């Protein structure tokens, strides 16, 4: 019977888990906005898909800190900059969380 040379199984480092589009959209809608670092490529790819479908608004954060709105098709050129993801203005203003104002009504 031939014995294997080693019974040690190497554990390889896994890649960083990609952010699922459902989790990303739930986070943005609950908070109103979310900032992504320049190197969060998996989350940005999910955001691109949601942006194309109209579920997110993407702002590129420039070097001086000012946000610049990215239209559909422009976001791919800004992958090397930080982004601010916002909820679209379904109710008037972009970035208002879903729970915004819900607790104020109960206080009155």
C-alpha positions in Angstrom: 0.0 0.0 0.0 1.3 3.4 -1.0 1.2 6.0 1.7 0.8 9.7 0.8 3.8 11.8 1.5 2.0 14.2 3.7 -1.4 14.3 5.4 -1.2 18.0 5.9 -3.9 20.0 4.1 -2.8 23.6 3.5 -5.4 26.2 4.3 -5.4 28.9 1.7 -6.5 32.4 2.4 -9.8 33.1 0.8 -10.6 36.3 -1.1 -12.5 39.0 0.7 -16.3 38.2 0.5 -18.1 40.2 -2.0 -20.9 42.3 -0.8 -24.2 40.9 -2.0 -26.4 43.5 -3.9 -29.3 42.8 -1.5 -27.2 43.5 1.6 -25.8 46.6 0.0 -29.2 48.1 -1.0 -30.6 47.3 2.5 -27.7 49.0 4.1 -28.0 52.1 1.9 -31.7 52.4 2.2 -31.6 52.0 6.0 -28.9 54.6 6.5 -29.7 56.8 3.6 -26.1 56.8 2.3 -22.9 54.7 2.5 -19.3 55.6 1.7 -17.1 53.0 -0.1 -13.4 53.2 -0.1 -11.5 53.3 -3.4 -10.4 49.6 -3.1 -13.8 48.1 -2.4 -14.1 46.7 -5.9 -16.7 43.9 -5.2 -19.1 46.3 -3.5 -18.6 48.9 -6.3 -19.4 46.3 -8.9 -22.7 45.4 -7.1 -23.4 49.2 -6.8 -22.9 49.6 -10.5 -25.6 47.1 -11.2 -28.0 48.7 -8.8 -27.2 52.1 -10.2 -27.9 51.0 -13.7 -31.3 49.7 -12.5 -32.1 53.0 -10.8 -31.9 51.7 -7.2 -28.8 53.8 -6.1 -27.3 57.2 -6.7 -23.5 57.3 -6.9 -21.4 60.3 -6.1 -17.6 60.2 -6.7 -15.7 61.8 -3.9 -13.0 64.0 -5.5 -9.6 64.8 -4.0 -10.8 67.9 -2.3 -13.7 66.0 -0.6 -16.5 67.4 -2.8 -19.0 64.8 -4.2 -19.7 64.7 -7.9 -22.8 63.0 -9.2 -22.1 60.2 -11.6 -24.6 59.4 -14.3 -25.2 56.0 -15.8 -22.2 54.9 -17.8 -19.8 57.3 -16.0 -19.2 55.3 -12.9 -16.9 52.8 -14.5 -14.3 55.5 -15.1 -14.3 56.4 -11.4 -13.5 53.0 -9.9 -10.3 54.3 -8.4 -11.9 57.0 -6.3 -14.1 56.7 -3.1 -17.8 56.7 -3.7 -20.9 57.8 -1.7 -23.9 55.7 -2.4 -27.3 57.2 -1.7 -30.9 56.2 -1.8 -32.5 57.7 -4.9 -35.0 60.6 -4.4 -38.2 58.6 -4.4 -39.6 60.8 -1.8 -38.1 64.2 -2.7 -34.4 64.4 -1.6 -31.7 61.8 -2.3 -30.1 60.2 0.7 -33.1 60.4 3.1 -33.3 57.0 5.0 -36.4 54.9 5.0 -36.9 55.4 8.7 -36.4 59.2 8.4 -39.2 61.0 10.2 -41.0 57.8 11.3 -39.9 58.3 14.9 -40.7 62.0 14.9 -44.3 61.4 14.2 -44.7 59.2 17.2 -43.2 61.8 19.6 -45.8 64.4 18.8 
